[in-house]
């Protein structure tokens, strides 16, 4: 694979994981998106992180994607 193909593959992989993270967040929201179940979300994100590492994304990259996706205004429901 040449460097351009590798870069496109990496970008597509990041997009796929960005979408998975967003789905996990949406699944863990409740009460009209005012609360976020962090226990449930943590479990989902751990699985996503393991899969991302297996697929070749660095921990730094996946952590950055998670940080980008996390909503800023939520009450925490443990």
Secondary structure per residue as TSV (DSSP state, phi and psi in degrees):
chain	resnum	aa	ss	phi	psi
A	1	X	-	360.0	131.7
A	2	X	-	-79.6	172.0
A	3	X	H	-65.5	-33.0
A	4	X	H	-67.7	-42.7
A	5	X	H	-65.0	-40.7
A	6	X	H	-62.6	-42.1
A	7	X	H	-64.4	-42.9
A	8	X	H	-64.1	-40.2
A	9	X	H	-62.7	-45.1
A	10	X	H	-62.1	-42.6
A	11	X	H	-63.2	-41.9
A	12	X	H	-65.4	-38.6
A	13	X	H	-65.1	-42.4
A	14	X	H	-61.5	-42.3
A	15	X	H	-62.8	-42.6
A	16	X	H	-59.9	-44.9
A	17	X	H	-72.7	-32.1
A	18	X	H	-60.3	-43.2
A	19	X	H	-65.5	-42.1
A	20	X	H	-62.4	-40.9
A	21	X	H	-65.1	-43.3
A	22	X	H	-62.1	-41.8
A	23	X	H	-60.1	-44.3
A	24	X	H	-61.1	-42.7
A	25	X	H	-62.8	-46.2
A	26	X	H	-61.9	-37.8
A	27	X	H	-67.9	-23.3
A	28	X	H	-98.7	-1.1
A	29	X	E	-82.7	149.2
A	30	X	E	-147.2	177.2
A	31	X	T	48.8	56.8
A	32	X	T	57.2	42.7
A	33	X	T	64.4	27.7
A	34	X	T	-102.7	-13.4
A	35	X	E	-131.1	151.4
A	36	X	E	-128.8	121.4
A	37	X	-	-79.4	98.9
A	38	X	H	-69.0	-32.3
A	39	X	H	-62.9	-48.0
A	40	X	H	-64.2	-43.9
A	41	X	H	-63.7	-42.4
A	42	X	H	-58.9	-43.9
A	43	X	H	-60.1	-44.9
A	44	X	H	-65.5	-41.6
A	45	X	H	-68.6	-33.5
A	46	X	H	-61.5	-43.3
A	47	X	H	-64.5	-41.6
A	48	X	H	-63.4	-41.8
A	49	X	H	-63.1	-42.9
A	50	X	H	-61.8	-44.2
A	51	X	H	-65.0	-40.3
A	52	X	H	-63.7	-43.0
A	53	X	H	-61.8	-42.3
A	54	X	H	-61.9	-37.8
A	55	X	H	-79.1	-7.5
A	56	X	T	105.7	6.0
A	57	X	-	-83.2	140.5
A	58	X	-	-72.9	157.4
A	59	X	H	-61.9	-36.0
A	60	X	H	-62.5	-43.7
A	61	X	H	-64.2	-48.7
A	62	X	H	-66.8	-37.1
A	63	X	H	-63.0	-39.9
A	64	X	H	-64.2	-41.8
A	65	X	H	-62.4	-39.8
A	66	X	H	-65.2	-46.5
A	67	X	H	-59.0	-41.4
A	68	X	H	-62.2	-37.8
A	69	X	H	-82.7	-21.9
A	70	X	S	-67.1	126.9
A	71	X	-	-68.8	149.8
A	72	X	S	-88.6	-24.8
A	73	X	S	-119.1	84.7
A	74	X	-	-138.9	144.5
A	75	X	E	-84.1	146.8
A	76	X	E	-95.3	127.9
A	77	X	-	-114.7	102.2
A	78	X	-	-76.6	360.0
